[in-house]
Amino acid sequence: MSAKTILIIEDEKDLAELLAFNLKNEGYHPIIALDGLSGLEAARRNSPDLVLLDLMLPGMLGMEVCKILRKDPKTAIIPVIMLTAKSEEIDQVVGFEIGADDYMAKPFSTRILLLRIRAVLQRTCLPRVEGKVNKIGPLTIDTDRHLVVIGDEEIELTPIEYNLFITLAEKLGKVHSREDLLRIVWGYTYTGDTRTVNTYITKLRAKLGVAGDLIKTVRGFGYKLAEQ
C-alpha cells in the first residue's frame, strides 16, 4: 500500500518542515506549500489524501482556500484539518461551516495532531457499511456507492456528512448523544465542545431539504433519525 499524501499549507517554514519530518516518520508522504495559492495548485495537482491548512496565510487566507477546495469537484472530498493561532469558538464554528473536518489551535501537540490525522483518514477513507440499499421515507441510501438519493437526485454529501447520516440511519429512532456522535463520526472523545455536531446537523438538514425534517432534535440530549 502506497503512503498517504498529506499536503501542508503553512507559511511558517520551520513549522511546515517540522510537521513534514514527523509525518514522514509516521509513514506519510508530506508536501509543503507556503501560501494559499500554491497550496491550491498543489491540491489540484497532487490530489492529497488530507490537507493541513493554516488559517492565516499570505495572499489568500485559509478560510478562502477551504471554500475553493470544497467547491471544486476534484478536491471537494479531500479532508481538511485547520491549523490556526485563533482558538476562539466562533473561528472553529466558521471553520466547520465552510467544510473543515477538524480544527486544532496553535500551539498544539504533534502527537495529538498525528492521532487526529489518523482518525480523520479512517473515517473519510473507510466505508462504515457496505453493500446495502435502504429506503427511509423519501430517501434512498446506497451504502455500496456511498450515495444518498431523493427521487432521482443525488445529494452531494462530504465524507463527514455522509458518515453522520449513516450513523443516525443505522439505528432508526435511536437517540444519539452529541458526545457519542463525536466519538463515532469524528473519532475522538468528548472535549467539552459539541457545537461541531450541531453545525454538521444543520448543514445535513439543509442539504436534505424537506427530508431533513427526519432528523429530530431531542432536547438536552442529542439527535435521532425518524422513519417518517
N, C-alpha and C positions, 0 to 999 in steps of 0.2 A: 504494500500500500504506500503510495507516494505521500510525502509530507504535506500537511495542510499549509496553505499560504496565508500569512497574516500581513495585511497592509497597515503600516504605522504612519498615520498622518499627524505629524507633530513637529512644530517649529523649533523646539528646544533640541538642538542636535545631540547634546550629551545624553539627554533623557531618551531620545529616539534610539541612539546606539546602545544604551544600556538595556532598553526593552528588547531590541533585536538580539542582543547577546543572550539574554535569558530565554527568549523564545527559541532560539537556535538550540540551546542546551536541552530544551524540552522536546526537541524533535520537530519543531515547526520550521517553515521556510519564511523568514521575515523579509519584507520590502519596506523601504523608508521613503516617504515623501515629506518635504519640509514646508510645504504650503498647500493651501486648499486646491488651487488649480492643478498643480502637478499631482496632487492626491486623486482628484477626479480622473485625470488621464491614466494614472496607474491602475485605478479600479477598473476602468473600462478595458484597458489593455491586458491586465493580468487575471481578471475575474477571481479575486481572492476569496478564500473561504470565510474570512472575517476581517473587519476593519476596526482598528483602534483609532479613534478620531478625537483630536484635541478640539476644544471649543474656540479658543482664541488663536486664530491663525492669520498670518499676513495675507493680504489680497482678497481672501474670501473666508468668512467665518465658518466654523464647523457646523453651525446650525444650517447654513445655506448649502453646504456640501452635502449634509444628510438629506435635505429636501430634494436635491437634484438626484442623488443616488436612488431615492425611493421612487422618483417619477420616471426614471429610465428603466425600461423593461430588462435591459442587460444587467442592471445592478440592483434591481428592486428587492430581490430576496436575500442579498448579502447581509448577514447580521452585522450590526454596528454597536460597538461599546464606546461610549463617550468618555473621554478623559479631560477633566477640567479643574481649574482652580476655583471655580464657582461652586459652592456647596449649598446655596440656598435652595429650599424646597421647590420654589417656583421654577428655577432653572432645570431641575430634574423633571418636573412635570412637563415643561415645554419640550424638553429633550425626548421624552417618551411620546408626546403627542405628534412629533414630526417623524417618528419612526425608529428611534434608538431602541435597541434591545436591552441594553443595560447602561449603567451610569456610575462612574467612580470619580470621586473628588480627590484632587491632589492635596497633600501628599498621600500616596496610597502604598499599601504593602504589595510588593511584586508577587509574593506567594499567593495573596488573596486574588490579585488580578489573574494569575495563571489558573486558579480554580474557577474564576468567573468565565474565563475564556473556554475552559473545558466544558463547563455547564452550558454555555450558550451554543457551542458547537454540537453538543449532544442533543439538545432539544430542537435545533434547527436542521440537523442533518439526518437524524434517525427517525423513521416513521414509528409512531406510537401504536398504531393499529393498522393492519393490512388486510386487503382482500375482501372488504365488506362494502355493500351499498345499503344505506339505511335511509328511511324517509321519516322526517319529523315535521308534521304539519305540511307547510308548502316547501320545505327544504328537502333536498336530496344530498346525502353525504356519500361521496365516493372516496373511501379511505385508501383504496389502492392507488388512485391517482392524486390524492390529496386535494380534492375539489369539493366545494360546497356550491350547489346549484339551486336556483329558484326558477322554476319553469324551464326555459331554455337558456337562461342567463347564468354564466359562471361568475361567482362572486370572488373578486381578487382579494385574497387574504394573505398577509405576511405570515411567515412560519409561526411567530408567536401568537398571532390572532387565530390561526388555524388550530394550533395545539390547545389554546384556551377554550375554543369552541368544542373541540373533540373531548376535552376533559369534562365539560359540562354535559355533552351529549352521551357519553359512555354510560352514565347512570342518570337516566331521566328522572327528574323530580327530586333527586338527592341534593341537599343543600351543602355547598362547599364554602367553607370559611375563606376569607381573603388570605389568611396565613397558609392554609392548605394549597390554595391556588398558586401562591408564590413558590411553595416547595415543589409542587408537581410540574408546573409550567415553566417557571423561571429557574428552578434547580437549586435554590438556596433557601435557607431558613429565615423565619421572621426576624426583621431587624428593627422593628418599631414604626415603619412607614409602609402602609399598604395602599397608598394612593396610586402606585403603579397599576395595581389590579383595577381600581376604579377607572383610571384613564383608559385602559385597554377594553374594559367592558363597554364604555361609552363609544369608543371607536368601532367596536364589533357590532353593537346595536345599529349604529349609523350605516354601516356597510350592508347589513342585512335588511335594511328598510323596514317594512311593515313586520317582517318575520322577526325583527329584533325584539319585538314585544314578548317573544317566547322566553327571553332571558329575564327572569324575575329577580328583583332585589328582595332579600329577606332582611328586614331592618335589624341592625345591630349584630348581624352575623355574616352574611355573605350573599351568594348568588346560586340560582338553580335554573335549569332549563326545563320548561314545561312542554308537554306534548301538544297542547292546543292553547 
